[in-house]
Amino acid sequence: MKIGMFSDSYLPDINGVVTSVFTLKNVLEAHGHEVWVVSNHPSILKTQVDHDNHEIRLPGIVLKKLYGYRLSSPIHIRILKEIAKLDWDVVHAHSEFGVGIFGRIVAKYLHIPLISTYHTTYEDYTHYVNVLKMESFDRFAKLLVAKLSKLYGETSTAVIAPSQKTKDMLVGYQIRKPITVVPTGLDLSRFRPKIEDQELISKKRLEYNVQDDEILVVYVGRVAKEKSIDVLISAFSQLDKEVKIKLLIVGSGPGVDEIVTLIDHYHLDDKIILAGKKYPNEVPLHYQIGDIFASASMTETQGLTFIEALASGLPVLASHDGAVENLIINDHNGYFFNDDNELAEILVAFSKFDKDKRLRLKNNALQSAQEYDVDVFCDRVLSVYDQAIKAYSEDYQVVSLNYKDDVVNLDLANKSNHIDIMVSVDSFAEFGIRKDKIISKEVVDKLIIEEEKVDAYRRAIKYLTIKDRTVLQMMDWFKENTTLSDDVINQMISYLKNKKYLDDKRYAQDQINKLRNQLMGKYRIRKELLQKGISPEIIDQLDERSNEDQYQLAYSYAKKWQTKIKDRSNAYKKNMIKNKMIQYGYDINLAQEVVDNLASLESDESEMTLLRKLANKAKTRYNRKYSASQLRNRVFRYLSSQGFDYDDIYLVINEMEWEDE
C-alpha cells in the first residue's frame, strides 16, 4: 500500500504527534508499505522532496505564541502535481491546519480516501489566542473548535481517535463518520531498561545530582499551562525537607518562565530539576533514571508519555483524565490523584515503599504497556485503511441538489452507480449534506429507506395546499395512499403539526366561521366537526355563542326558508321551516320559538285564495282517475296534507262545482 501522511510537525521536533507519525511510518515500512510524510520546515523557502527518505517539506513559519507549532499555506499547486505521480492509495492527515488542510486537498484532487487522526483537544488550547482573558471569547473559541472539528471529521472517509476520551469528544461534536479508537503504538524495546544500561543510568542520575537513596519523579513533555506542571510543584512544596525525593522536568515550551518563577517562589531549586528539551534518542534514558512518572495534565488525547513511562518500568501518577482512565490501575501500576494535596500524600507513601513493592509496581507497569506494542498499532491502522478504501469506493458524492416544498432532491454518484433520491430538510441538515460532499454508503442506505417517508411527506404537503385537513383526515390519507407503518404515520403527523401544516384548532375555527356564515346551527356544526376528527373540547371552546346570537342566526335561517316555500298553507310552511331548522342543527325549542315569532306568512284573504287555487289544481289532476265522492275525498285529503284548516277546506269544496251534483 502507498500512503501519504500529512502533519504540521515532524522530526527533528519532538511531541506526541511527531512520535505517532514517526512510529507509524517506521512500522508500516517495516511491513513492506511505502510511506511518504508531508510536513514543513521554517528554514526553507521552497518545497523540498527527499525521495530517499520519502519526505516532502513545505515552507513554514514558526508561531512563537504556540510553542513548537509551524504554519504552512494549504495551497501548493506545483507539488500537488508531483504528488499525483506517486500513486498513493490513501491520505492520512495528522493535523487540522496548514499541512493538514493541504492533505485534504490532495485526497480530493487524487480521488482517494482521507483518514484523519485527531491528536489534539484544541478546546484546551484556546488560552493561547485569548490574550485578553475574556470568558465570552473563550466560549466562542471553544464553539469554533467544535464546528471546525466537525467539518474536518465530516470531510474524512474515516477518523482515528487515540483514546476513548477523544472519540467521545468527537461524537459530541456530532461527527458521524466512522471513528475507530487506535492508541498510538510504541517501539517498547527503546524504553525497556537493559542490564547493560545500569552504569549509564547511574551516571546520568549523578549528573542531575540525584543520590542512590533519593526517589526521582520524572515528568516528560511540553512545559505549558495546559500540562498543569504547577500542580506537581505545589505538591513538592508541601513535602518535608527530610523526604528524599526530587522532580525532574524533561522538556521545554512557552511555560518555562512561569515554572522557574514558581520554583523560586517555593524555594525548591534543590528539589526540582529542569532538564530542558532532549533529542529523541535521549528521552528513553531520562525515563529509566527515574523511579516514578507524574503528570497532572488533563488535556491528553492518549498520553503517550504515560505509556512510554510504563514501558520504561515506571509506575505512573496521574490526574483523573479520561485519556488514561483505562491505562492506570490504582496500586497496580500507578495511582490517581485529585489535587496537589493528594499527590503530596502519595509521594510520601511511595518514598516509604519497600523494594519488593516497588519491584511489583515496576513489573506491572512493564506488563500493562504490552498492548501498545507497535505491531498491534500497525495492524489496527491498516485495518482502518482497508475499511476506508472499501467505503470510499461505495461512498457517493453529491453532484447536485434542489430544494422544493421542504424536500431536497439529491443527485448522487459514485464510481459505479448514479441515483436520485429525495431527503427531508431535517436529514439534509442532520447529515451536513452539501454539493460535492462525500456521503457514506451507510448514510445513503438510510436516506433510501427514508425516501418513502419523504415522498409521502411531499405528497401530503401538496394535498394540504389544495385544502385544509384535520389530523384524522390526514391519518386516513396516509393509510390509504402509503404503506407506512402506524408509528411512522404518527411521526409524520407530528412533523406536519410542528410545521403548522396541521392544526385542528385552526381548522375548526375556520370551519365554524364558514358554517356560521351559511347559517348552520351549532348541533349540525358540532356533528360535522366530530366526523372530521375535531375533539369535543376544541369545538366547545371555539363555538361559544350567546342565546341572543343563536336566536338571530336561527331567525335569519327561518326567514331564508320563508321566502323559498311557495303555494303552502301557513301551518305547513311553519312546520316545514321548523323541521328544516332542526335538520340544520338548531335546538327544537329554539326552532319552535323562532317559528312562533315569524311574522304572518300569508294573510287570511290570500290564504283562502291559495286554497281555492290548489283545490282547482287538485280537482283537475285527480279528475282523470276519480269521480263523484271519491274525487272530492281525494281533493280534501290533498288540501289537508298542505296544512289548511278543515273548515276552510269544506267551505271551498262546497263552493266548487261537481259533475255528480
ABEGO torsion letter per residue (X at the ends): XBBBBBBABBOABBBAAAAAAAAAAAAAAAAGBBBBBBBBBAABABBBBBAAAGBBBBBBBBBAABBGBBBBBABBAAAAAAAAAAGBABBBBABABEAAAAAAAAAAAAGBBBBBBBABBAAAAAAAABAAGBAAAAAAAAAAAAAAAAAAAAABABBBBABAAAAAAAAAAGBABBBBBBBBBBBAAAABBBAAAAAAAAAAAAAAGBBAABBBBBBBEBBBAAAGAAAAAAAAAABBAABBBBBBBBEBEAAAAAAAAAAAAAGAAAABBBAEBBBAAAAAAAAAABABBBBABAABAAGAAAAAAAAAGBBBBBBBBAAAAAABBBGAAEBBBABAAAAAAAAAAAAABBAAAAAAAAAAAAAAAAAABAAAAAAAAAAAAAAAAAAAAABBBBABBBBBGGBBBBBBBBAABBBBBBBBAAAAAAAGBBBGBBBBAAAAAAAAAAAAAAAAAAAAAAAAAABBBBAAAAAAAAAAABABBAAAAAAAAAAAAAAGABBAAAAAAAAAAAAAAAGBBAAAAAAAAAAAGBBAAAAAAABBBBAAAAAAAAAAAAAAAAAABBGBBAAAAAAAAAAAAAAAGBBAAAAAAAAAABBBABBAAAAAAAAAAAAAAAAAAAAAABBEAAAAAAAAAAAAAAGBBAAAAAAAAAABBBAAX
